Structure formats: structure tokens, C-alpha cells
Amino acid sequence: MSTTLTGTDVDALSCAALDCRPQNYQWDGETLGGVDGWEFTAATRCETCGTVVIDEDHAEDCEAAELDALDLGAEGPMMNYWYPLEGIDRWQAARALVDLPLVAVEVAGETGLALSGGGMDLSWEICEAFMLLGFLPPLHFTDLPGMAGRGQSESDKAVVAACQRSNRIASERAERRIARLAAI
């Protein structure tokens, strides 16, 4: 995990994505780029200069870079679901997610995120992605697994704090609903 979240003010993160849940979607090539189809945007980091790159034009700008070293062959979404996230710019999101196993997607005109890898529980990375884009982690992902020493770094502690805040907000909302129902 990157250290990009160190010093994050979790109180400043938006709670607009708290209810975001995975939506099923078949990422087949036949629907790529159509009106009802989908597109993805992924970034990579130039191994030569460290610049975040979305297209191959960087090889011309970076004197030492070779196009082969840019690894622009991102395969896009790998799992048959995505996370709609209103109000993000796909290109900016791709740059923010450069070190994570997620890509920015557009599905039938809606923007969101999709996993570009799998094989294990990626809740930590999904929470980090939402945070990097200015959102508290969705409740669906806040039951973080204890694994491989996760939770010890300052960045991981920021993810835990954000997950705790997501759950506190949800709890406060539920308490208000209970109080309203009791008043009926």
C-alpha cells in the first residue's frame, strides 16, 4: 500500500459514497465503448522518471523512458462488477489510483471504479481508492480483514479511521431513524 493517505483528514472526506455497493456487470469486448457499453482508464508510473502516465505520449517527453518500460497494457476490469461513483472525473481518478488494483470506468455514461486484479480480499485497497478520490469508504467494505500485517502503517491507520467514521455516520443515521419511528 502506498503512503499517500498519511495525514489524511478523515473528517474532510465526503460521505456521499457510504451506500455504494458492487453492481454486476459483464466486461465483454462486444460492449466496449458503445453508448450502452463501457470504457476504462488506467494509469501507470514511468519507471524512468516516476511520472504518472495514461498514454504512450510520455515516451516522447521523457528522454530516458522507453515505451516498453511504460507497461501501458492495462487489461481493465477483471471481476464482473463495478462500483458506481458519481461526481468523479475518470482521468483524474485513473491518476489517483495508479498504485492500486482498480481502474476508473464509465458504464453507460456513469462513472465508477472496477477491480483490475483479484484473488484475495481487496477491501483495504478499495477503501484507499475511495479515500484518494475524496470519499469515506463505503460501508460494504469497512469490515477490513486482518491480514499480512495490515493496519500498522500510518496510511493503514488512516484507512481504519475512515472506516470507523463511515460506521459512526451510519450508526447515527440509524439512531435518527429509530427515533423517528418511535415518535410515530
Secondary structure by P-SEA (a helix, b strand, c coil): cccccccccccccccccccccbbbbbbccccccccccbbbbbbbccccccccccccccccccccccccccccccccccccbbbbbccccaaaaaaaaccccbbbbbcccccccccccccccaaaaaaaaaaaaccccccccccccccccccccaaaaaaaaaaaaaaaaaaaaaaaaaaaaaac
